[in-house]
């Protein structure tokens, strides 16, 4: 199948943009010839053998990076990824590591083809190095090496990898700049330059790259890890070309993408045309700011095309922004696991049918010279959570796909705590807290999420052992565990996320920089009435009596210590921790699925017995009475739940007498209880499937016909802090419930005064009534 000619965009370093360029019209210097020959009669055995060999090349590429680097960010966090691209820079295989990098390597290769083929030229034995977010990285610490692979003097394919470096210079150690107002307040972004020429490392370029860092030894290893990985992958491809012939290998590469494309199209065929939307908020654009900033994502499905837009997102500001490439990569990071999990990371097939239409110079697609150094932890992760929910909305319409969707995972905002100083050996160190890689999986439509189960967009993420962190950094851990009452609530809950506390050890001080969001407002929003994930929380207790108590053989909790305790703001710079100060935090959690009022009481009691939920939270949020023996008091539970339903809608609800709508009246399901059905007059209506209550015409927003309940944000979970500690805007937790049966079918976290979001509009239904989506 031919590549799509969709109108996606790639930002240039000078802020200009160009449309997506199909392979046959790439503006490449005539001296560079791309390989196009492929056989037509590819037999299935050869295809399977070569398909797995090519995947092995990609996997060996990643293994080489891990073995050479030694950086905890790489070895444990696996914050890198590899790729195999065709000659025109389109994906064949993407690696199984940090999935957000999927949106940046192909656009970088295309940029090099257009802008480096004439001068300095693209030749056999070359490799190109860059860290420019407007060409294709998440932010400046992410450094990429791309290697062209030639056969018979023609460019056959590309191999490449990108890796998060511990420090690439700039005013703030680690490259996280909480007070940046433009790129000139951040590490230097460098467009693609040759790091290897004719197979020889360019010492001047390598020295320039390493010189910018506060931790040059670490950066030198990471740079060589990228080069070594590309060298191994290049040799692997060349061996296959020599054994099987370039036309055969090219045919296999094309077939891999064609097959993945067909599997993607098979899923799209089960989804009606329509529009799905999600909205969330980022907070605190710079130290001292107390504002919130809305961010939107919309996907429109028309036939075999998905079009993504961030229209409505706040203009770029402060330290919140990402570039187009990072925004695109975050969307692909959700598309891959949710819609392409059966394609072995061959994301190129789906990308033939995805259009990306960003509203430029917004937080989620910032133009040069906006600040973007925090993009990997803020805008990227927010976009994954937004994309998760619009894709899950589409999948809800089909029973089979509904079984595969997930609520957002934990880490919808990474609580970046960058550490810098001298370690216990007297050497400079620079790192970030890596415990959060433990993550938590969001709820699914039929089961709970997994406690500290990682995140689907980083399937190889690992948190280092505490002993390994203490070996490489001057800290002493007081505890690390799973956060009690930390799961996102729902009929099915998310997993609980990680929590950790430590103190400086064998060093005079540690300098912290905090660059995150998701503290005042949750960014992982639940699905179909499920509650949002727990927000981030970071705090410091200074001047404690910790060491005296440790000397007495005690191991106190941080809140039990004498000292000054305060919550850290989302953006803080150059915070100093000294001997006896204690840092404590937890990471944003996964979100829930479905109304918590429908959760099985026995499941709640089991969570209480296992220590994940307190008796008070079971009663407050699930309306389940759990005894001291962790069993359900069924009489009291029924009373609590009856009272909550009455409080929601103002009348008694007897679930046993409700008349569910017949299946043959349902045209589309939009969730476990909300559907589009055939009305009494033959028109299409939003309907509560549980009780057959009419929720308005299918062309309208069903929230307009629901009972809306505005709650304080602290009512969304036991671990929700008062947002007024961090922002001035009044944030609401809104529930939308059926006025008849009191079932919550949707919720929002929104600023007071912001209009309810019209989440779903099914185009087939609307077209039947002469409407437009």
NORZICOR-V411714 format. One record per helix or strand of 3 or more residues. SS is the DSSP state (a for helix, b for strand). FROM is the first residue (numbers start at 0). TO is the last residue. If there is no record, write none. Layout:
ss=SS from=FROM to=TO
ss=SS from=FROM to=TO
//
This chain:
ss=b from=8 to=10
ss=b from=16 to=18
ss=a from=22 to=24
ss=a from=43 to=68
ss=a from=71 to=74
ss=b from=79 to=85
ss=b from=90 to=93
ss=a from=98 to=102
ss=a from=104 to=120
ss=b from=126 to=129
ss=b from=141 to=150
ss=b from=153 to=163
ss=a from=172 to=174
ss=a from=182 to=184
ss=b from=192 to=196
ss=a from=202 to=210
ss=a from=215 to=243
ss=a from=245 to=267
ss=b from=273 to=282
ss=b from=291 to=301
ss=b from=304 to=308
ss=a from=323 to=338
ss=a from=347 to=350
ss=b from=353 to=356
ss=a from=378 to=394
ss=a from=398 to=401
ss=b from=415 to=421
ss=b from=427 to=431
ss=a from=434 to=437
ss=a from=465 to=471
ss=b from=474 to=481
ss=b from=497 to=503
ss=b from=508 to=514
ss=b from=536 to=541
ss=a from=545 to=550
ss=a from=557 to=559
ss=b from=563 to=566
ss=b from=570 to=577
ss=b from=581 to=585
ss=a from=595 to=597
ss=a from=600 to=608
ss=a from=614 to=620
ss=a from=633 to=648
ss=a from=654 to=656
ss=a from=662 to=664
ss=b from=665 to=668
ss=b from=673 to=677
ss=b from=683 to=687
ss=b from=693 to=696
ss=a from=701 to=704
ss=b from=706 to=711
ss=a from=712 to=715
ss=a from=722 to=724
ss=b from=730 to=736
ss=b from=743 to=750
ss=b from=759 to=761
ss=a from=762 to=767
//
